[in-house]
Amino acid sequence: MGYPLPYSLGISLWLALMCVVAYVIRFSLRSLPDKNYPPGPPCRPFIGNSSYFSSPMPFLDFTEMRKTYGNIIGLKSGSRNLVVLNTAKLVDELLEKRWSIYSSRPADDIVVEYVLRDSQHIVSMPYDGYLKQWRAATRYLLGYQQVEQMLPRQEASAAHLMLRLAESPGNAAEHFQTWSLFVPMLAICGDSTARNDSEIKDTFFKNQQDWMTILIPGSTSAAEHVPILKYVPEFFAKWKRAAESVRRNQRKFYYMMLDSARRELAENPASCSPSSQKRESLGAKLLRQQQQDGKGKFNDDQLAYLMGTLLDASVDTTFSTVKTLLLALAAYPNCLEQAQAEIDALRGSDYPPQSEDLGKLPFLRACLLEVMRWRPAVPILVSRRLDADDIVDGYHLPKGTVVFGNTWAIQQDPEHYENPDVFNPDRFLSNPYGTKTSADEAKVQGRKPIYIFGVGRRRCPGDVFAMNTTLITLAKLLWAFDITPTGKVDLDMRTGFRVGLVMIPNNFNVSFAPRSDKHREALSDDFQRLSHLLE
């Protein structure tokens, strides 16, 4: 005979309560920093320093913490260890030189579990054989020779943007969105409809806003800090519904790109000549290789996400950087005049600059590097996961620690930059690193001119592609148009920008007026010369 049911039930409830208490105590202790952990602000039981990640601009808080806690800051998010690196020296030492243990991504957060699940997205991909295969595949589009071959299409897209700005300057913001999306889609999946289909543009940017928001640490829910909350039913968990919506919309767009690459391959059974200005897209190229090999290196899901993640990485940073630079030139007319004078010296008012002119525009390049330093589109790098215990400056970083490089702190460091909060392109004319120290010293220190593209084995492979797209567009735009403010140009970090994973200006209070009728007429001729490359 067993115990009477009420007594047995009481024992079970008591044991269950003891288990809950034990879990709570264990979790509470794990939410406090271990001995020899890097210094940081005081932790609260259970939540650690989670409040800092709910800040709209946590990178500013981390930069301010440097004054109190130093260049490496230890934080806790629930039981998770988080470390922020506030100097270029630490980023170089850990993320580049110690790449073998600092090249993975966190694999147990909300984004991975509820948005990506089993799909291979670059923001969560571990450093393994598949990542190497992924990067090898992208070389068809982003290798040095391939990037050079893409320049004619990038120039053609820039010429199309100029024509749109001349025809309807009041819709400038929409024109820039279309431009930032069109060339990457054409190059990645062969889709040329984005040039004239506003629905594709609107869908992409709406999806991106939701996706970039959910990528911010601490933006989704308390479940990031208290894992047991992941078991709350979806009906009571708004964050689960949001994650499912992002997943559904993201996959729909990625698979639309896969379908576009298949159509391109079906319409062009013979591959384009390597010398042709009209190259087949990356997606069509990979599908063709799989047909020829008889087996695929990538399944459909992997191929869709490969193309989609490349698009994600290329559009937002380019759009944000150009938008911010045009606002800066409107706010600093002396810089605008100097850039226009440099461009005018090439071809006068007869014809817009062309892609072969990019190497002759050092001040324009300096303006671009300076805006990437001064108001970086990516103010804090995508996180890394530490794959083994490590000792850094005498501090112990346990395996599994999530590490952030603070782009903002690095590029606003008064130790390395003269008046860092001042927009001053000249700093990159006298020194390719823009630093107080000489170029030789900066190179020895392992510095990068800018940090928004990351460092080490997880560095963005599309940096040259993005720079070329931006430079040829800016060259044509500043040749053709005067830029003037139409309202307050707010470039203050706290009031002028909204921040997800990518930082974007809130407003676009500028107007574009053709510099003369001759300039306006030349834009049409320029587009006619290049338009065949966009079909």
N, C-alpha and C positions, 0 to 999 in steps of 0.2 A: 504493500500500500504506500502511495506517495503522500506528500504533504497535502493538506487541504488546499484547494485552488486559491483562496484569498492569500494564504501565507506564501505559496509558491510565486504568485504574481507580485507580492510585495518584495520578495527577494530579487526577482528579475528587475523590477523598477529600481531597487536600490543599487544593483550592479550597473544598470544602465546609467544611473545618476553618477556613480563613481567614475565610470568611463568618461562621461562628459566633463566632470570636474578635472580628471587627469589630463584630458585633451586641452582644456582651457588653460590649466597651469603650464603645461608644456609649451603651448603656443605663446602664452604670455612671456615666458622666459626666452623663447626663441625670437621674440620681437624686440629684445634688447641686445645691444652690441656685445660681441665677445671681447675678451682681453686682447690687446694689441690690434684691434680694428681701427682703421683711420678715424680721426676725430670728426665730429659733426655735431649738429644741434641736439639737444636732449630728446630722447625717445619717450614716447608714451606707451604703456603696456598695450598689447594687442595691435595697435595701428602703427607703432614706430614713428616715422616722420612722414606719414602718408599725406598730411595736409599740404606739404610743399609741392606734391605732384598734382594737387587740384588747383594750384596757382595758374592763371592764364599764361604766364611767361616764367616758367620755373628756372630757365637759364639765367634770368636776371637775379633771382634769389640765390642761385648757386654761385654766381659771380660775386655777389655781395658777401656771401659766406666766406669767401677766400680771405677776406680781411681778418676774420676771427679764427678760422680753422685751418687755413693753409691751402696749398695747391691740390691736395687730394682730400676729398671729403667723403666720409662714410655715413650712409643713411640706411634706414631700415623701412621696408614697406611690408607690414605684417612680419612674417618670419623671413622674408627675402632680403638678401644683402644687396645694396646698391651703392656704387662708388662713382663719383664724378671727378673727372680729370680736368683741371682748369688751366693747364699750361701746355704749350706745344712740346716741351721737353718730355713730359709724361706721356702724352699721346704718341710721340715718336718711339719712346722706349718700350711702351707696352703694346700698342696696337700695331706697330710696324716691326720693331725688332723682335718682340716676343710673340709674333703672329701665330706660332704653332699652338698656343693655348688661349689666344685672345681673338680668334677668328670665327667662333660660332655665334649663334643667336639664341636668345632665350626660347625655350621650347614648351613652357608650361603656363603661358599666360592666356588671358581671355582671347586675344586675337588668334592665337594658334589653335586653341581648342574649339572656339565657337564661330570663327569666320573662315579660317583656312582649312581646318580639320586635316584631311589627308593630302591636300594639294600642296604643291611645291612652289611657294612664293619666296622671292629673293629676300624679303624682310625677315623671314623666319628660317631660312635654309641653313642647316648646319654646314660646317666646313668639311665636306666629304667628297667622295668621288663624283656624286651627281653635280655638285656645285662646279667642279672643274669641267665636267661635260657641258654644263650650262654656259660657262664663260667661253669655252672653245666654240660653241655654236654661235655666240654673239660676235665673234671676230669677223664673220662674213660681213657684218654691218659696221662694226666699230673698230676694226683693225686700221692701222695707219693708212694703208693704200686705199682701203674701202671708204674711209672717211673723206679722203681727197676726191674720190669718184662721186661722192654724194653732193659735193659743193654746187654743181650746176642746178640740181633740184632745189637745194636750199636757197640759191639765188633766185630761182624762178618763183618760189613761194614768197620771198621777200618782195619781188616785183609785183606780184598779185596783191599783197597787202598794201603797197603804196597806192595802187590804183583804187582800191576800196577806200582808203583814207581820203583820197582826193575827191572821190565821188560822194561819199557820205561821212564826213568827219564827225558828225554827231553820234555815230555808232562805233566810235573808236574802240571802246572796251570789248565789244563783241568781235570786232575785226581781229584784235590781238588774240583773243581766245581761239578763234578759228585758225589763225596762223600757227599758234603754238601747238595745236593738235594735228593739223593737216600733214605736215612733212613727216613727223614720226609715224603716223598711221600709214602713209604711203610707203615709207621705207620698211616698216615692220611687217605689214600684212597686205600691202598693195591696194588698200582702200583709198580711192581718190574722191569719194562722195562727201567727205567732211568739209571740203572747200565750199560747197553750196548747200549742205544739209544742216540747218541750224538745230534740228532735233538731235542729231548725233552729238553735236557740241554741247548742247544743254544737258543731255543725259550723262555724258562723260564728266562734266564739271560738277554736276550734282552728286554723282557717285563719288567723285574724288573728295569733295568736301566732307562727306560722311566717313569715308575711309581714312582720310588724314586726321579727322577728329578722334576716331576710335584708336588710332595708333599712339596718341599722347599718353604717356604713363599716368595712371590714375584717373583717366577720363571716363572709363566705362562704369565701374561700380566698386563698391566696397569688397566685392568678391576677389578683386586683385590682391587685396591685403589680408582678407580672412577667407581662405579657400573653402571652408565648409559652406559658405554662402552660395557656392556654385550649385548646390543641390536644391536651392529654392526653385519651385515650379515656375515655368515661363510666364504663367498668368500673373504672378506677383513680381516678376523680374523684368522691368522695362529694358534693361541692358541686354538681356537675351534676345528680345524682339528686335532691338536695334542691330545687334550683331547678325541675326538671321537676315535682316533686310539688306545689310551691307554685303553679306555673302551672296545672296540671290542676285542682286544687281551687278555685282562685280563679275560673277560667273557668266551672266547673260552677255555682258559686254565682251569679255575675253573670248567666249565661244563665237560671238559674232565676228571677231577678228580672225579666228580659225576658219570660219566659213568663207571669209573674204580671200584668205590665202589659197584656199582650195579652188575658188572660182578663178583666181588669177592663173593658177597652174593649169586648169582645164582650158582656159582661153589661150594659153601660151605653152603648148606642149614642148616646144624647143626652148632651152634656156637662152637668155639674152647674152650677147657677146660681151666678154670682159671689157672691151673697149667702148661699148655702147654707153651713151649718157643715160639711157633708160634701162636701169638695172631692175632685175626681178627682186621682189621683196625677200626679207629674211625668211618669213613663213613659207613662201612658195619654194625657196631654195631648200629648206629642210624637208618639206614634203617630197620634193623631187628626189633628194638623196635617199629618202626612205623607199621610194618606188624603185630606184635603181639597185639598192642593196637587197631588196626583198624583205627587209625587216626594219623596224623603226628603232632609232635610238631613244625616241620620245613617244610616249603614248599620247592620246588626244588631250588628256587633261594637262599633262606636262607641257605640251606644245602650246596650248591655249594660255596657260599661266606664264610661260616663257615670254610670249609676245605681249601679254597684258602687263606684266611687271616692267618690261622695258618701256612700254608706253607711259605707265605711271611715273617712272623715274625721270623721263625726259620732259614731260609737259609742264608740270607744276613749277619746278625750279626755274625753267626758262621763262615762263609767263610772269612769274613773280619778279625775277631779276630785271627783265625789260621794263615792266611797269614801274618798278622802284627807280630805275635809272632815269626814265623819262621824267618822273616827278622831280628827281634831284636836279636834272638839267634845267627844268622850268624854275626851280628854286635858286639855282646858281647860274644865271645867264652868262656870266663871264666864262664858265666852263663850256656852255653851249656854243658860244661864239668861237672859242678856241678850237673846239672839235669841228665846227663847220669850216673854219679857215683851213684846217689841215685837209679836210675832204675836198674843198674847192680847189686846192693846189694841184690835185691830181688831174682833173678833167674840166675844170671851170664849170660853167653853167650849161655846157653843151650836152653832157650825158652823165647818167648816174654812175657811181663807182661799181666795179664788177668784182667778182670773187678773187681775181688775181691781184687786186689792189690791197687786200687785207694786210699784207706784210708791210705796207707803206703808211699805216695809220697807228703809230705808237701811242698818240694821246687818246684816241678812241679806245684802244685796248686798255690803257691805263684807267680810263673812266669805268670800264666794265669791271676790271679787277678791284677797283676801289669800292664800287657799290656792293660787290660780293663780300668785301671785307667789312664795310661800314654798316650795311644792313643785310646780313646774309639771309638768303632764302631758307637755309637749313641752319637754325641757330644752335641746335644740339644734335649731334650725330646719332644715327640709329644705333641702338644698344648692341653690345657684344656680351657673350657669356664666357666666363672663365672656365676652362676645361680641366684645370688642376689647381691645387693650392699654390699660392705665390706669395713672395715677400717683396713689398714695394716700399722703399724708403724706411725700412724697419717695421712696417705694418704688415699684418697678416690678412691676406684676401683669400677666403675659403673658396674651394671649388664650387661653381654654380653662381658666384657673384656676378651681378649684372653691371656692366661698365659703360658709362656714358662719356664721350668726349664733348666738352662744352665749347663749341665753335665760337660762341659769342665772347666768352672770357678770353680765349686765345687771341681773337682778332681785335679785341678792345684793350689789350694789355698795355698800359702806359710804359712799362719797362721796355717794350719793343717798338712801340709806335709813338711818334710825335703827335700830340693832340689827337688821340685815337677817335674821339667822337666828332671830329671835323671831317667833312667830305672834301678830300684833297687828292685828286688824281695825280698830282705832280710827284707824290711820294713813290709811285710806281714807274715814273720816268727816270728818276735818278737811281733806282734800285729795283730790280725785278721782284724782290720780296717785299718792298714797301717799308722795310724796317729801319730803325735807327742804325743798327749795325750794318756793316758792309755786306754786299751780296756773297762774298767769299765766306765771311763768318756765319751768315745765315745758312749757307749750304752745309758747312761743317756741322752746324747744330741740328741738321736734319729738318729744317723748317720747310714749309710749303708756302707758295705765294698766297693761296687761299685754302680753306679747309672744308668748304661745303660739299666737295665731292668725296670726302672721307680720306682714309689713309690705309696703307698696308694691303693685305690680301682681299679686303672687302671694299677697296676703293671703287667708286663708280666707273665702269669702263666707258661710259658715254661722255666724258668730260670734253674731249676735243670736238665731238659732234655738236654738243650744246654750245660751245664757244663759237664755232664756225657759224651755226645758225643765227646766233645772236649778233655777232659782229657784222655779217653781211647785211642783216636787216637794219641795224642801227646806222650803218654807213649810208645806205640808200635813203633812210628816213631823214637823217640830219642833212643830207644833200638837198632833199626835196622840200622839207617843211621847216617853218619856224614853230617853236613850241612855246606857248605862253600859258600862264596859270589862268584858270577860270573861276577860282575860289581859293580858299585857304589850302595851301600845300602842306599837309601835316605829315612830317617825317619823324615825329617823336615816337620812340619805341612803344610807349605805353598807351598812346592815344591814336596813333596813325596806322596801326597794323593789327590784323587778326592772326592768331597763331594756332595752327594745327601742328602737324609734323613739319609743314612748310609755312613760312611767314609771308603774308601777302598784304599789300596796302589796302586800307579800308576804302579809300576813294581814289578816283582818277581824274582830278580836277585840272585837266590840261586840254588845250585845243591845238589843232594842227592846221596851219594855213600854208598853202604852197608859196614858196619864196618868190615866184614870178610865174607869168603865163608860160614862159619858155620852159621852166622846170616842170610845170604841169603837163605840157605837151610831150616832153621827153619821157615821162612815166609810161605813157601809152605805148610808145615805140619800144621801150625797154621790155614791157610785158609781152608784146607781140614776138619779140626775139626769143623769148624763153618759154612761152606758154605751152609748146608741144611737150615739154618735160613733165607737165602736171597731169597729163591725160592717162 
